[in-house]
Amino acid sequence: MQDEFDFISIIVAVWVAGYVAIMLDYLAQAELGWSLAQLRGWACLTAVLIALVTLAGTLGRKLGELGRRR
């Protein structure tokens, strides 16, 4: 199996992520009454957590490959 990304899949994933972000923004502002500063803080925290999980997965996979080569 090849690890290639389909261009259409990437476009759909970005579109869905944008749609979800718009819906969450509406929900947080209209229903929960959060301010823009609160939203910004949670967005930054979430972005950092996603980046850390992605980095851990990537590094874990690369370290696993290094261990198998020996």
N, C-alpha and C positions, 0 to 999 in steps of 0.2 A: 504494500500500500504506500502511496506517495504522500508526502507532506506538503502538498501544494494548496494554496488558497485560491478559490474561485473568485473572480472579480465581482460577480453578481452577489455572491454570499457576503462579501465585505461591504458592498453598498447596502444590502438589506440589513446587516447587523448595525451599521452606523445609523441608518434611518430609524430602526427600532429603538436604539439607545437614545437618540434625540427625542423621539416621541415619549419614551418613558420619562426622560428628564423634564419635559414640558409638563407632563401629568403630575409628577412629583412636586414640581414647583407650584403648580396650581393648588394641589392638595395642602402643601405646607403653608402657603400664604392665605388661601381662602378658608380652609377648614380648620387648620390648627392655629392660625393667627401669628405665625412666625414672622419676624422682621427679615429684611434683606441681609443684615449682619449675621443673624443666626443661621440663615440658609448658607451664607458664604462660609461660615465656620464649619458647618457639617459637611459641606461639599469638599472643602480642603481636607478634612479629616478622612472622609471616605476615599478621596483620591489617593491619599498617602497609604491607607490600608490596602487598597487594590494594588498599588504599585509594589508594596512589600510582599503581598501574596504572590504576585507575578514573579517578582525577583526570586523569592524563595523557591518557587517551582522550577524556574529556569536554572538556578544554581544547583538545586538538588538533582536535577536531571544531568547536568554537566558533571557534577561530582560523582554521580553514579556511573557515568560512562568512563571516567578516569579510573575508578575502582575496578571495573571489568577488564580494562586493558592489561592489567598486571598479571 
